[in-house]
Amino acid sequence: MLKTTIAIFAVSLSVALPQFALSQVADASLRFEISDIRNASGKVGCLIFNAPEGYPEAHDKAHKEIHVPIVSGSAVCEFKNLAAGEYAAIVIHDENLNGKLDKNFLGIPREGYGASNNVRPAMSAPGYKEAAFKVTAGAPTTIAIKMGY
């Protein structure tokens, strides 16, 4: 009886594991087209998160982060080899190249920022749930984000 149970478990596992591995294939791509950047100083930092923890400010909790140049008031961030799933993004105009969103003594941003879904709450930072979007395996996803100041 025990041998039969173990054999059934082994066969089930051998069928399930390849399916799980296929669902985790990192072949999706994501492109952000950022507009309304007020000047060409510094760079644009793009952070993507695959969980609410740390969104939108904890760089160490971001799934991926890149910094790109500004050209004619816009920038493009591209992420390749992503697993399909849910993500949320934040972009910052790092005008002084210090790697963070500068704020005044009240906590109000002094540099531009934008979020996926162009979420921009009046009195708080954008939330993960509001900014979340889906990335599909094998298909490119392009999202337009407007920088706000």
Backbone as JSON Lines, residues from 0, in Angstrom:
{"i":0,"aa":"M","n":[0.82,-1.2,0.0],"ca":[0.0,0.0,0.0],"c":[0.87,1.27,0.0]}
{"i":1,"aa":"L","n":[1.89,1.28,0.87],"ca":[2.77,2.44,0.96],"c":[3.52,2.64,-0.35]}
{"i":2,"aa":"K","n":[3.99,1.54,-0.95],"ca":[4.7,1.64,-2.22],"c":[3.8,2.2,-3.31]}
{"i":3,"aa":"T","n":[2.55,1.8,-3.32],"ca":[1.6,2.28,-4.31],"c":[1.36,3.78,-4.13]}
{"i":4,"aa":"T","n":[1.21,4.2,-2.88],"ca":[0.99,5.63,-2.58],"c":[2.19,6.45,-3.01]}
{"i":5,"aa":"I","n":[3.38,5.97,-2.71],"ca":[4.61,6.67,-3.1],"c":[4.71,6.74,-4.62]}
{"i":6,"aa":"A","n":[4.39,5.67,-5.31],"ca":[4.46,5.64,-6.77],"c":[3.47,6.65,-7.38]}
{"i":7,"aa":"I","n":[2.26,6.7,-6.83],"ca":[1.26,7.65,-7.34],"c":[1.73,9.08,-7.09]}
{"i":8,"aa":"F","n":[2.29,9.34,-5.91],"ca":[2.81,10.67,-5.6],"c":[3.93,11.06,-6.55]}
{"i":9,"aa":"A","n":[4.84,10.13,-6.83],"ca":[5.97,10.4,-7.72],"c":[5.49,10.72,-9.13]}
{"i":10,"aa":"V","n":[4.51,9.96,-9.61],"ca":[3.97,10.21,-10.95],"c":[3.28,11.58,-10.98]}
{"i":11,"aa":"S","n":[2.49,11.87,-9.96],"ca":[1.8,13.17,-9.89],"c":[2.8,14.32,-9.88]}
{"i":12,"aa":"L","n":[3.85,14.15,-9.12],"ca":[4.88,15.19,-9.02],"c":[5.59,15.37,-10.36]}
{"i":13,"aa":"S","n":[5.86,14.28,-11.06],"ca":[6.55,14.38,-12.34],"c":[5.68,15.07,-13.4]}
{"i":14,"aa":"V","n":[4.38,15.01,-13.23],"ca":[3.48,15.71,-14.15],"c":[3.34,17.17,-13.73]}
{"i":15,"aa":"A","n":[3.24,17.45,-12.45],"ca":[2.98,18.81,-11.95],"c":[4.2,19.72,-12.05]}
{"i":16,"aa":"L","n":[5.38,19.23,-11.76],"ca":[6.56,20.09,-11.75],"c":[6.87,20.74,-13.09]}
{"i":17,"aa":"P","n":[6.82,20.0,-14.2],"ca":[7.07,20.68,-15.48],"c":[6.05,21.78,-15.77]}
{"i":18,"aa":"Q","n":[4.78,21.57,-15.39],"ca":[3.77,22.6,-15.59],"c":[4.08,23.83,-14.75]}
{"i":19,"aa":"F","n":[4.5,23.63,-13.5],"ca":[4.87,24.74,-12.63],"c":[6.06,25.49,-13.21]}
{"i":20,"aa":"A","n":[7.05,24.76,-13.68],"ca":[8.24,25.38,-14.26],"c":[7.87,26.2,-15.49]}
{"i":21,"aa":"L","n":[6.96,25.69,-16.32],"ca":[6.55,26.43,-17.5],"c":[5.85,27.73,-17.13]}
{"i":22,"aa":"S","n":[5.09,27.72,-16.03],"ca":[4.38,28.93,-15.64],"c":[5.34,30.0,-15.11]}
{"i":23,"aa":"Q","n":[6.56,29.64,-14.79],"ca":[7.53,30.58,-14.26],"c":[8.56,31.03,-15.3]}
{"i":24,"aa":"V","n":[8.34,30.69,-16.58],"ca":[9.28,31.07,-17.63],"c":[9.32,32.59,-17.74]}
{"i":25,"aa":"A","n":[10.52,33.11,-17.76],"ca":[10.7,34.56,-17.8],"c":[10.92,35.02,-19.24]}
{"i":26,"aa":"D","n":[9.83,35.1,-20.01],"ca":[9.97,35.51,-21.4],"c":[9.12,36.73,-21.75]}
{"i":27,"aa":"A","n":[8.57,37.39,-20.76],"ca":[7.76,38.58,-21.02],"c":[8.65,39.82,-21.05]}
{"i":28,"aa":"S","n":[8.19,40.85,-21.74],"ca":[8.91,42.11,-21.75],"c":[7.95,43.24,-21.4]}
{"i":29,"aa":"L","n":[8.53,44.3,-20.85],"ca":[7.74,45.43,-20.35],"c":[8.44,46.71,-20.76]}
{"i":30,"aa":"R","n":[7.68,47.64,-21.31],"ca":[8.24,48.91,-21.77],"c":[7.39,50.05,-21.21]}
{"i":31,"aa":"F","n":[8.07,51.01,-20.58],"ca":[7.41,52.22,-20.11],"c":[7.83,53.37,-20.99]}
{"i":32,"aa":"E","n":[6.86,54.11,-21.48],"ca":[7.11,55.31,-22.26],"c":[6.71,56.49,-21.38]}
{"i":33,"aa":"I","n":[7.71,57.21,-20.87],"ca":[7.49,58.27,-19.9],"c":[7.51,59.62,-20.61]}
{"i":34,"aa":"S","n":[6.48,60.42,-20.39],"ca":[6.37,61.72,-21.04],"c":[6.24,62.84,-19.99]}
{"i":35,"aa":"D","n":[6.23,64.06,-20.49],"ca":[6.04,65.26,-19.66],"c":[7.18,65.49,-18.67]}
{"i":36,"aa":"I","n":[8.4,65.15,-19.06],"ca":[9.56,65.39,-18.2],"c":[9.99,66.84,-18.42]}
{"i":37,"aa":"R","n":[10.09,67.61,-17.34],"ca":[10.24,69.07,-17.46],"c":[11.59,69.55,-17.97]}
{"i":38,"aa":"N","n":[12.65,68.75,-17.8],"ca":[13.95,69.16,-18.33],"c":[14.82,67.92,-18.54]}
{"i":39,"aa":"A","n":[16.0,68.11,-19.09],"ca":[16.89,66.98,-19.4],"c":[17.92,66.74,-18.32]}
{"i":40,"aa":"S","n":[17.79,67.39,-17.17],"ca":[18.74,67.18,-16.08],"c":[18.56,65.79,-15.48]}
{"i":41,"aa":"G","n":[19.67,65.13,-15.19],"ca":[19.63,63.84,-14.52],"c":[19.17,62.71,-15.4]}
{"i":42,"aa":"K","n":[18.5,61.74,-14.78],"ca":[17.99,60.55,-15.45],"c":[16.61,60.21,-14.89]}
{"i":43,"aa":"V","n":[15.95,59.28,-15.54],"ca":[14.7,58.74,-15.04],"c":[14.99,57.36,-14.47]}
{"i":44,"aa":"G","n":[14.56,57.15,-13.23],"ca":[14.68,55.85,-12.59],"c":[13.34,55.13,-12.68]}
{"i":45,"aa":"C","n":[13.36,53.88,-13.11],"ca":[12.14,53.07,-13.23],"c":[12.28,51.86,-12.31]}
{"i":46,"aa":"L","n":[11.32,51.71,-11.44],"ca":[11.3,50.58,-10.5],"c":[10.03,49.79,-10.72]}
{"i":47,"aa":"I","n":[10.15,48.47,-10.79],"ca":[8.96,47.62,-10.84],"c":[8.95,46.73,-9.61]}
{"i":48,"aa":"F","n":[7.77,46.55,-9.08],"ca":[7.54,45.74,-7.89],"c":[6.59,44.62,-8.27]}
{"i":49,"aa":"N","n":[6.83,43.42,-7.73],"ca":[5.92,42.3,-7.98],"c":[5.15,41.9,-6.73]}
{"i":50,"aa":"A","n":[5.18,42.79,-5.72],"ca":[4.44,42.59,-4.48],"c":[4.26,43.96,-3.82]}
{"i":51,"aa":"P","n":[3.27,44.11,-2.97],"ca":[3.02,45.41,-2.34],"c":[4.13,45.86,-1.39]}
{"i":52,"aa":"E","n":[4.86,44.92,-0.82],"ca":[5.89,45.27,0.16],"c":[6.93,46.22,-0.43]}
{"i":53,"aa":"G","n":[7.06,47.39,0.18],"ca":[8.06,48.36,-0.24],"c":[7.62,49.36,-1.3]}
{"i":54,"aa":"Y","n":[6.48,49.1,-1.96],"ca":[6.01,50.0,-3.01],"c":[5.51,51.29,-2.37]}
{"i":55,"aa":"P","n":[5.85,52.46,-2.88],"ca":[6.62,52.73,-4.09],"c":[8.06,53.16,-3.85]}
{"i":56,"aa":"E","n":[8.53,53.24,-2.6],"ca":[9.8,53.91,-2.34],"c":[11.0,53.03,-1.99]}
{"i":57,"aa":"A","n":[10.79,51.81,-1.57],"ca":[11.9,50.98,-1.1],"c":[12.65,50.36,-2.28]}
{"i":58,"aa":"H","n":[13.73,50.99,-2.68],"ca":[14.51,50.5,-3.82],"c":[14.97,49.06,-3.6]}
{"i":59,"aa":"D","n":[15.3,48.71,-2.37],"ca":[15.77,47.35,-2.08],"c":[14.67,46.3,-2.18]}
{"i":60,"aa":"K","n":[13.41,46.73,-2.21],"ca":[12.29,45.79,-2.33],"c":[11.79,45.69,-3.77]}
{"i":61,"aa":"A","n":[12.31,46.56,-4.64],"ca":[11.9,46.53,-6.05],"c":[12.35,45.22,-6.69]}
{"i":62,"aa":"H","n":[11.51,44.71,-7.58],"ca":[11.87,43.5,-8.32],"c":[13.02,43.8,-9.27]}
{"i":63,"aa":"K","n":[12.92,44.94,-9.97],"ca":[13.99,45.4,-10.86],"c":[13.99,46.91,-10.88]}
{"i":64,"aa":"E","n":[15.17,47.48,-11.18],"ca":[15.32,48.93,-11.25],"c":[16.34,49.27,-12.33]}
{"i":65,"aa":"I","n":[16.0,50.26,-13.15],"ca":[16.95,50.76,-14.14],"c":[16.86,52.28,-14.17]}
{"i":66,"aa":"H","n":[17.92,52.91,-14.7],"ca":[17.97,54.36,-14.87],"c":[18.33,54.64,-16.32]}
{"i":67,"aa":"V","n":[17.57,55.56,-16.93],"ca":[17.73,55.82,-18.35],"c":[17.84,57.33,-18.62]}
{"i":68,"aa":"P","n":[18.47,57.7,-19.74],"ca":[18.59,59.12,-20.09],"c":[17.26,59.71,-20.55]}
{"i":69,"aa":"I","n":[17.2,61.02,-20.51],"ca":[16.04,61.78,-20.95],"c":[16.36,62.36,-22.33]}
{"i":70,"aa":"V","n":[15.45,62.18,-23.27],"ca":[15.63,62.7,-24.62],"c":[14.36,63.44,-25.04]}
{"i":71,"aa":"S","n":[14.5,64.72,-25.3],"ca":[13.39,65.55,-25.77],"c":[12.14,65.45,-24.88]}
{"i":72,"aa":"G","n":[12.34,65.51,-23.57],"ca":[11.21,65.51,-22.65],"c":[10.56,64.17,-22.4]}
{"i":73,"aa":"S","n":[11.22,63.1,-22.83],"ca":[10.66,61.76,-22.6],"c":[11.78,60.76,-22.32]}
{"i":74,"aa":"A","n":[11.39,59.59,-21.86],"ca":[12.34,58.52,-21.58],"c":[11.63,57.18,-21.8]}
{"i":75,"aa":"V","n":[12.42,56.15,-22.04],"ca":[11.89,54.8,-22.24],"c":[12.65,53.84,-21.34]}
{"i":76,"aa":"C","n":[11.91,53.08,-20.55],"ca":[12.51,52.03,-19.71],"c":[12.02,50.69,-20.23]}
{"i":77,"aa":"E","n":[12.95,49.77,-20.44],"ca":[12.58,48.45,-20.93],"c":[13.12,47.37,-20.01]}
{"i":78,"aa":"F","n":[12.23,46.45,-19.65],"ca":[12.59,45.3,-18.83],"c":[12.31,44.05,-19.64]}
{"i":79,"aa":"K","n":[13.31,43.2,-19.74],"ca":[13.16,41.95,-20.49],"c":[13.29,40.76,-19.54]}
{"i":80,"aa":"N","n":[12.89,39.61,-20.02],"ca":[13.01,38.37,-19.27],"c":[12.27,38.42,-17.93]}
{"i":81,"aa":"L","n":[11.04,38.93,-17.98],"ca":[10.19,38.95,-16.79],"c":[9.27,37.74,-16.81]}
{"i":82,"aa":"A","n":[8.92,37.27,-15.64],"ca":[7.89,36.24,-15.53],"c":[6.54,36.93,-15.67]}
{"i":83,"aa":"A","n":[5.59,36.24,-16.25],"ca":[4.23,36.78,-16.33],"c":[3.71,36.97,-14.92]}
{"i":84,"aa":"G","n":[2.85,37.97,-14.74],"ca":[2.27,38.18,-13.42],"c":[1.89,39.62,-13.21]}
{"i":85,"aa":"E","n":[1.65,39.95,-11.95],"ca":[1.22,41.29,-11.58],"c":[2.42,42.11,-11.12]}
{"i":86,"aa":"Y","n":[2.46,43.35,-11.59],"ca":[3.52,44.29,-11.23],"c":[2.9,45.66,-10.99]}
{"i":87,"aa":"A","n":[3.65,46.53,-10.35],"ca":[3.31,47.95,-10.24],"c":[4.62,48.71,-10.42]}
{"i":88,"aa":"A","n":[4.54,49.87,-11.05],"ca":[5.75,50.63,-11.35],"c":[5.69,52.03,-10.76]}
{"i":89,"aa":"I","n":[6.87,52.55,-10.48],"ca":[7.04,53.94,-10.1],"c":[8.23,54.46,-10.9]}
{"i":90,"aa":"V","n":[8.1,55.68,-11.42],"ca":[9.21,56.3,-12.15],"c":[9.52,57.62,-11.46]}
{"i":91,"aa":"I","n":[10.79,57.96,-11.39],"ca":[11.18,59.23,-10.77],"c":[12.13,59.99,-11.68]}
{"i":92,"aa":"H","n":[12.01,61.3,-11.67],"ca":[12.94,62.15,-12.39],"c":[14.03,62.54,-11.4]}
{"i":93,"aa":"D","n":[15.11,61.81,-11.43],"ca":[16.23,62.03,-10.51],"c":[17.11,63.14,-11.09]}
{"i":94,"aa":"E","n":[16.68,64.37,-10.89],"ca":[17.36,65.51,-11.51],"c":[18.79,65.69,-11.01]}
{"i":95,"aa":"N","n":[19.06,65.37,-9.77],"ca":[20.4,65.58,-9.21],"c":[21.22,64.29,-9.11]}
{"i":96,"aa":"L","n":[20.72,63.22,-9.68],"ca":[21.43,61.92,-9.75],"c":[21.85,61.38,-8.39]}
{"i":97,"aa":"N","n":[21.01,61.57,-7.37],"ca":[21.34,61.02,-6.06],"c":[20.64,59.69,-5.81]}
{"i":98,"aa":"G","n":[19.91,59.17,-6.8],"ca":[19.32,57.84,-6.7],"c":[18.04,57.76,-5.9]}
{"i":99,"aa":"K","n":[17.43,58.91,-5.58],"ca":[16.19,58.86,-4.8],"c":[15.3,60.04,-5.19]}
{"i":100,"aa":"L","n":[14.04,59.96,-4.76],"ca":[13.09,61.04,-4.97],"c":[13.25,62.04,-3.84]}
{"i":101,"aa":"D","n":[13.75,63.21,-4.16],"ca":[13.95,64.24,-3.14],"c":[12.61,64.84,-2.73]}
{"i":102,"aa":"K","n":[12.49,65.13,-1.42],"ca":[11.27,65.7,-0.86],"c":[11.62,66.89,0.02]}
{"i":103,"aa":"N","n":[10.64,67.76,0.23],"ca":[10.87,68.89,1.14],"c":[10.61,68.44,2.58]}
{"i":104,"aa":"F","n":[10.69,69.37,3.52],"ca":[10.57,69.01,4.93],"c":[9.18,68.49,5.3]}
{"i":105,"aa":"L","n":[8.18,68.72,4.46],"ca":[6.83,68.2,4.68],"c":[6.62,66.83,4.02]}
{"i":106,"aa":"G","n":[7.63,66.36,3.29],"ca":[7.51,65.08,2.6],"c":[6.92,65.18,1.21]}
{"i":107,"aa":"I","n":[6.77,66.4,0.72],"ca":[6.23,66.61,-0.62],"c":[7.38,66.5,-1.63]}
{"i":108,"aa":"P","n":[7.2,65.7,-2.68],"ca":[8.28,65.52,-3.66],"c":[8.73,66.83,-4.3]}
{"i":109,"aa":"R","n":[10.04,66.98,-4.41],"ca":[10.64,68.13,-5.1],"c":[11.03,67.77,-6.52]}
{"i":110,"aa":"E","n":[11.03,66.49,-6.82],"ca":[11.34,66.0,-8.17],"c":[10.09,65.3,-8.7]}
{"i":111,"aa":"G","n":[10.07,65.11,-10.01],"ca":[8.91,64.5,-10.63],"c":[8.82,63.0,-10.38]}
{"i":112,"aa":"Y","n":[7.59,62.5,-10.41],"ca":[7.37,61.06,-10.31],"c":[6.08,60.71,-11.05]}
{"i":113,"aa":"G","n":[5.95,59.45,-11.37],"ca":[4.74,58.93,-12.01],"c":[4.6,57.47,-11.62]}
{"i":114,"aa":"A","n":[3.39,56.96,-11.76],"ca":[3.11,55.57,-11.41],"c":[2.37,54.89,-12.55]}
{"i":115,"aa":"S","n":[2.47,53.58,-12.6],"ca":[1.7,52.83,-13.59],"c":[0.21,53.12,-13.37]}
{"i":116,"aa":"N","n":[-0.56,53.04,-14.42],"ca":[-1.97,53.42,-14.45],"c":[-2.14,54.92,-14.22]}
{"i":117,"aa":"N","n":[-1.04,55.66,-14.25],"ca":[-1.03,57.11,-14.01],"c":[-1.79,57.49,-12.75]}
{"i":118,"aa":"V","n":[-1.62,56.66,-11.72],"ca":[-2.23,56.91,-10.42],"c":[-1.49,58.06,-9.76]}
{"i":119,"aa":"R","n":[-2.24,59.04,-9.27],"ca":[-1.61,60.19,-8.61],"c":[-2.55,60.73,-7.53]}
{"i":120,"aa":"P","n":[-2.59,60.05,-6.37],"ca":[-3.45,60.54,-5.28],"c":[-3.01,61.94,-4.83]}
{"i":121,"aa":"A","n":[-3.96,62.74,-4.41],"ca":[-3.67,64.13,-4.04],"c":[-2.85,64.25,-2.76]}
{"i":122,"aa":"M","n":[-3.09,63.4,-1.79],"ca":[-2.47,63.6,-0.48],"c":[-1.61,62.42,0.0]}
{"i":123,"aa":"S","n":[-1.26,61.52,-0.89],"ca":[-0.45,60.37,-0.48],"c":[0.3,59.81,-1.67]}
{"i":124,"aa":"A","n":[1.19,58.9,-1.37],"ca":[1.89,58.18,-2.43],"c":[0.92,57.19,-3.07]}
{"i":125,"aa":"P","n":[1.14,56.83,-4.32],"ca":[0.27,55.84,-4.95],"c":[0.4,54.49,-4.26]}
{"i":126,"aa":"G","n":[-0.68,53.72,-4.24],"ca":[-0.68,52.4,-3.65],"c":[-0.44,51.32,-4.68]}
{"i":127,"aa":"Y","n":[0.1,50.2,-4.24],"ca":[0.39,49.08,-5.14],"c":[-0.86,48.62,-5.87]}
{"i":128,"aa":"K","n":[-1.94,48.43,-5.14],"ca":[-3.17,47.89,-5.72],"c":[-3.69,48.79,-6.85]}
{"i":129,"aa":"E","n":[-3.63,50.11,-6.64],"ca":[-4.1,51.06,-7.65],"c":[-3.21,51.08,-8.89]}
{"i":130,"aa":"A","n":[-1.93,50.84,-8.69],"ca":[-0.97,50.93,-9.79],"c":[-0.7,49.57,-10.45]}
{"i":131,"aa":"A","n":[-1.26,48.51,-9.92],"ca":[-0.96,47.16,-10.42],"c":[-1.5,46.93,-11.84]}
{"i":132,"aa":"F","n":[-0.75,46.14,-12.59],"ca":[-1.13,45.76,-13.95],"c":[-0.6,44.36,-14.22]}
{"i":133,"aa":"K","n":[-1.09,43.73,-15.27],"ca":[-0.68,42.37,-15.62],"c":[0.31,42.38,-16.78]}
{"i":134,"aa":"V","n":[1.3,41.51,-16.67],"ca":[2.25,41.26,-17.76],"c":[1.99,39.82,-18.22]}
{"i":135,"aa":"T","n":[1.84,39.66,-19.52],"ca":[1.51,38.36,-20.1],"c":[2.76,37.7,-20.67]}
{"i":136,"aa":"A","n":[2.87,36.4,-20.48],"ca":[4.02,35.64,-20.99],"c":[4.06,35.7,-22.52]}
{"i":137,"aa":"G","n":[5.26,35.88,-23.04],"ca":[5.48,35.84,-24.48],"c":[5.0,37.05,-25.25]}
{"i":138,"aa":"A","n":[4.41,38.01,-24.57],"ca":[3.89,39.19,-25.27],"c":[4.48,40.45,-24.65]}
{"i":139,"aa":"P","n":[4.86,41.42,-25.49],"ca":[5.36,42.68,-24.93],"c":[4.21,43.5,-24.34]}
{"i":140,"aa":"T","n":[4.48,44.18,-23.25],"ca":[3.51,45.08,-22.62],"c":[4.1,46.48,-22.65]}
{"i":141,"aa":"T","n":[3.35,47.44,-23.17],"ca":[3.79,48.83,-23.22],"c":[2.82,49.68,-22.41]}
{"i":142,"aa":"I","n":[3.38,50.51,-21.53],"ca":[2.57,51.36,-20.66],"c":[3.08,52.79,-20.73]}
{"i":143,"aa":"A","n":[2.17,53.72,-20.95],"ca":[2.51,55.14,-20.97],"c":[2.36,55.71,-19.55]}
{"i":144,"aa":"I","n":[3.36,56.44,-19.1],"ca":[3.32,57.07,-17.78],"c":[3.66,58.56,-17.95]}
{"i":145,"aa":"K","n":[2.83,59.41,-17.37],"ca":[3.07,60.85,-17.39],"c":[3.79,61.25,-16.11]}
{"i":146,"aa":"M","n":[4.9,61.96,-16.27],"ca":[5.63,62.46,-15.12],"c":[4.88,63.66,-14.57]}
{"i":147,"aa":"G","n":[4.76,63.73,-13.26],"ca":[4.1,64.87,-12.62],"c":[5.04,65.52,-11.63]}
{"i":148,"aa":"Y","n":[4.86,66.81,-11.41],"ca":[5.73,67.57,-10.51],"c":[4.9,68.29,-9.47]}
